């Protein structure tokens, strides 16, 4: 009679690792996605061609809202309506209940100047005071001086439903020297 070692034979342990790796790969595939930043809309935060890892988080009343300052990806059909060739990566600057106004070169959220976490401020455009409704967000790209606006200043985007958000940016992975 042969005694079994704890944890089974070597072959059984290897099969368990393969099954675990397979299950983890499926989970990662379901929850995460790579995204390439196309264009200069988010400079200096993100440059053209940088590769990001994003979560496939959807935002609804039941699942929460994105945070102010969060980088998000707009759904492709929505971005195409706005004139983009690919998904748009942009920054949430106002959440439900906030008021937004762009005047005299300043972005005001709830009557206070809004400066991004990495120090980007101001905007040359004018936006009259807008109150963000429930389940909606106001988004601005970090490069606010481009001619084509890929954010809430674009009439095809406007104050947008959180349902139009495809996911949020988790980490920049390429180029490696800019990993964060």
N, C-alpha and C positions, 0 to 999 in steps of 0.2 A: 504494500500500500504506500502510495506516494503522498507526502504531506504538501499542502499548498502554502506558499509563502504569503505573509500578510499582503493584501492588495492585489493578489492574483499573480499570474505568470508575467514575464517580461512582455510578451506579445499582447496580453490583455491590458496591461498598463499603457502600452503604446497606443492601442486602439482607443482607450479612454482619452488620451491627450489629443488624438486626431479629432475625435468627436467634439471635445471641448473647444478646440481651435476652430472647427467648422461652425459651431454655434456662436462663438464670439465674432467670427467674421460676418455672419448673417446679421447679428445685432448691430455691429458697426455699420454695415451697409444700409440698414434700415434707418438708423439714427443720424448718420453723418454723410456728408458729400463734399467732394472737392469743388472749388469754384475758382475760375480765373478772372481776375479783374481786367476788364476791357475798357480802355479809355483813361482819360485823365480827370474824371469827375471827382475822385476822392483824393487827389494830390493835395498836400504832401503826405497824407496818412498812408495811402496806397498808390502805387505806381502801376502803369499799364503792364500787364503780363505777370503780375505777382499771383502766386497760387495760395489759396486760403482753404482751411478746413471749416466747414459750416455745419451747424446742426439743422436738421429738417424740422425745426420747431415751428408749429403754427400757433397763431395767437388768436384767441377768442375769449369771450367772457369767462368761460369755464376754465380755460388754460392759462389765464394771465395775459398781461400786456408786456411788450418790450419795455426795457428801461430807457429813460432819457439818456442820450449819449450812446446807446447801443447801435452797432453797425448791423444793418439788415439787408437782405436780398429781396427784391421785388419779383413777383412771379413773371415768367417770360411773356405770356400774352399781354399782361399789363404793361410791361416795359416796352413791348413793340408798339403799343398804342401811343406811347410817349415819344417814339422815334428812335429808340435804342436798337442796336443790332443783337444785343444779348441781354442777359439779366442785368439789372441795375443794382449796384451796391450803394447804399446811402446811410445817413445817420438820423436816428429818431431824435428830434429836439423838443417835441411836445407830445404829451400823452393826454388821455381824456380829462377834461376839466380845465386844462391849461388854456391861456390865451397867448397868441403869437402875433407879433407886429414887427415889420421891418421898416424902419424909418431913420432918416439922417445917417445912413451907413451902419446902423446898429440892428442886431437881431435881439428883440425883446421877448422873453418868455415870462409871463405873469408880471409884466412891467419892470423886469430886471434884465440887464444885458446878459445874453447867453454867450458863453465862451466854451468851446469844446474842451474835453479833458486834455487834449494835446495843444491847446492854446489858440485855436483858430477862432477868429471873431469877425464880426462885420459882414456886410453884404451891400453891394451897390444898388440892388433893386429895392423897390418899395412894395410892401404888402400891407394892406389895411388890416386892422385888428380882427383876428379870427378866433373864435372859441372852438376848441377841439371837442367834438361830440364823443359820446360813449362808443367804444370799440373802434376808434379812429386814432390816427397819429399824424403829426406834421413832420415831414422829413426834409432835410437839407443835405446836399453833397458838401464835402469840405472845400472843394474848389468852386467857389461861388461866382467866379468871374468868367466862366465859359459862356459862350453864346447860347448853346443848347442846354437848357435847364432840365436835369434829370431828377427832379425833386418836386416838392409841393408847390413851387413857383410855377411849374408847368401846368397849364389848365387841364391837360389830360390826366394828371396825377392828383393835384390838389390835396386837400386834407383827405387822406386815404384810409380806407377800411383796413383794419389789422388783418383781415382775411386775405388781403393781397400780398402779404409778406410770406415769402417762400421759406425763410429760415434766418438764422442769425450767424454772424461771423464769430468763430471761436478762436482761431489762431492763424497767423500767416506762416506758411512753411517754405515758401520759395520766393526769392533767393534766400539761401541759408543764413547769410550774414544779417538778414532782417527778420529772422525767426522771432516771433513774439505773439 
